[in-house]
Amino acid sequence: MNQPAYKDPRKPVGARVRDLLRRMTLEEKAAQLIQNPIGRDTNPNNVGPDHPFDPTIGSVLSFTGGAAARNAFQRMAVEGTRLGIPILWGYDVIHGWRTGFPVPLAQSCSFDPSLTERACRVAARECWADGGVDWTFSPMVEVGHDPRWGRNVEGYGEDPFTNGVFAAAAVRGYQGRRRADLRKPGRVVACLKHFVGYSASEGGRDYSYTEISARALREWYLPPFEAGVRAGARTLMSSFNCIDGTPAVANRETLTDILRGEWGFDGFVVSDWGAVSQLRIQHFSSDPAVQTLAALTAGNDMDMSDDVFRNIPALVKAGRLPRRVLDEAVARVLRVKFECGLFEHPYVPELPREKTCRLPADLDLAAECARGCAVLLKNEKGLLPLDPRKVKRLALVGPAADDCPALVGTWAAMCAKNHEETPSLRDEAARFFPNAKIDYTPGCALPPEGAPRLRTVDFVEGSILDPGLPPDRAAIAKAVRAARAADVVVVALGEPGWLSGEYKSRRDIRLSPAQEALVDALAATGKPLVGLVAAGRPLAFSETAAKLDAILYLWQGGSRAAQAAWELVTGAANPSGRLAMTFPRAVGQIPVFYNAQPRSRENLFDYLDCPHENDPWLPFGYGLSYTTFEYGKAKAAVRRGGRVEASVTVKNAGKREGAETVIWYLSDLESTSTQPVRRVVGFEKVSLKPGETKTAKISLSRKDLAAMQPDGTRRFEPGEFELSASLRASARFVAN
Ligand code: BGC
């Protein structure tokens, strides 16, 4: 009876939006475009001033009070305001809520997007039920070419295609496979970020300028976003950077012409934290009214935390902001709120945590993901896997051996970094080596989270990892004694969990001097030496790596990282990760990535002081297994209509079951505008029993073959191409 149309769930979303919009005052509309934290923001990344709670605002972010408190605030909006518009609750749920999954960069190394989809499904359920989160600021889908940039850890590596596949998987995991799924309990709205080009920051320095050609934008930075939009992502976050003189937050070409015009996106865009008022720092304008106009007219809809959108009513009244622009932005925000069922279900159930989080299946999935993400970098003389029956004395050494936060990494949400919830390598070791005496001694330490901001004076011995501390000779000597007494030494190295992420760029990405000294001393014992590395970025430690017999790169694997590590070390599982980002030999080689343009001279060294190799230390796609895979001949044929069909057989030629990722690379050998030496056009992870053979296939359209032009368009040009399967087998073909 007399229920307004917008409250009627049987009405189509468009009609509900229109009905609500026409009832709203200017102030109510403006408020829907505002996102703020409640009170003091407890997110250490985003420390800001106090904000009094306004129940008419569109969204709250980073609220850590839990479901019941969230519901109490929500009640103020739903029952205490004129129109009862529920608030959308946003949070950075990047790789899990309470169950910690591997960091996204690690996830992409699994080359198994189904793991990401399932992990995001769990994260969605946990954050919704436990934290009252409706909207996650994830996935980050920025192509990263510079491992010094701290935020690569949040994305899926250096390849645009792989980023796109994982973007789509994450969106499906958070939101569901169909738009209607978003209404189901335990689904959250996804947010593709940061739109666009932030990862191109000069020198890998966070928040820096980006010079991006039309071509690079289309070839590298935009495709993952397009894939995420096609998968149904309902929101995007605009970025901090400035592309070729236009701040991303004021970039109409990307936010409107491309995103909405070309891709048909009809969700909404939120600006990044403070990015609108940051226009002052970028010397665009220090006038909040101008900042507001620039952001809104470019295509941002909601403003994260600046509070400058409070200017909207005055701007409309003064005739400076067209009502149409405001109404479109508000309509987009409301549409998403209707789509996710917020008007019907504004509250989340207040269930005990044990019923919603860290269920046994969630933790099993965390272990499965961590196993799938780790990459075996080296295995001299088949040292791994270790046979636990034969190991009688194991020396467990290194600063990451008993460090829980090092296994979790940045943006951990509510994932506890303690021994109970995230067992360390040391905690789990005995379970896997029941017959061994385990001697643990760290040899050196990683600086704890919350260490004071590092200043210039802390840069001793060329690294910030041991601020003020040279290698501790006594600690190393103790580790050496343990090594001498052991059958095998496992040394756990890496960077602290807090040293990658936002505002965590590093100029030096080697291991710390203390860790290098520790490895030197351990290697001198002549004992078999296994390195386990926990890190949030590719570390350039090829020289130290040469002294280790085997290396398993764990990344930051989350709640069950240690279990997964030992399963891999002991052969209960076979490593199958492949690098989604190139590992440089030295910092001076950066940027170095697989899909570079061809150079203009052959047979010359890139650097005179590195006269052995031009190649990076470890290329994209690299990773070993305990078994071996044989590739047959690759075949490629051009069908009528222009489709290219290619296939290759892969055989498990070893004695263990294993999984091989067949990565298909396309090289365009003749084009009027030069193309990358190769680019990924597909991949498939195949599990193979010993002796088993499977065929991997790919089918490409003319569009897939089209060459990128300087203006950012793609055009098919007839000529010769090459398709390579993991650089192990290739076939050439001519397409006309
Ligand atoms: C980051 C975003 C994040 C936001 C909210 C910003 O500083 O750049 O990635 O989603 O904070 O926490």
Boltz pocket constraint, residues with backbone or C-beta under 6 A from the ligand:
constraints:
  - pocket:
      binder: B
      contacts: [[A, 43], [A, 45], [A, 46], [A, 61], [A, 62], [A, 92], [A, 137], [A, 193], [A, 272], [A, 273], [A, 502]]
      max_distance: 6.0
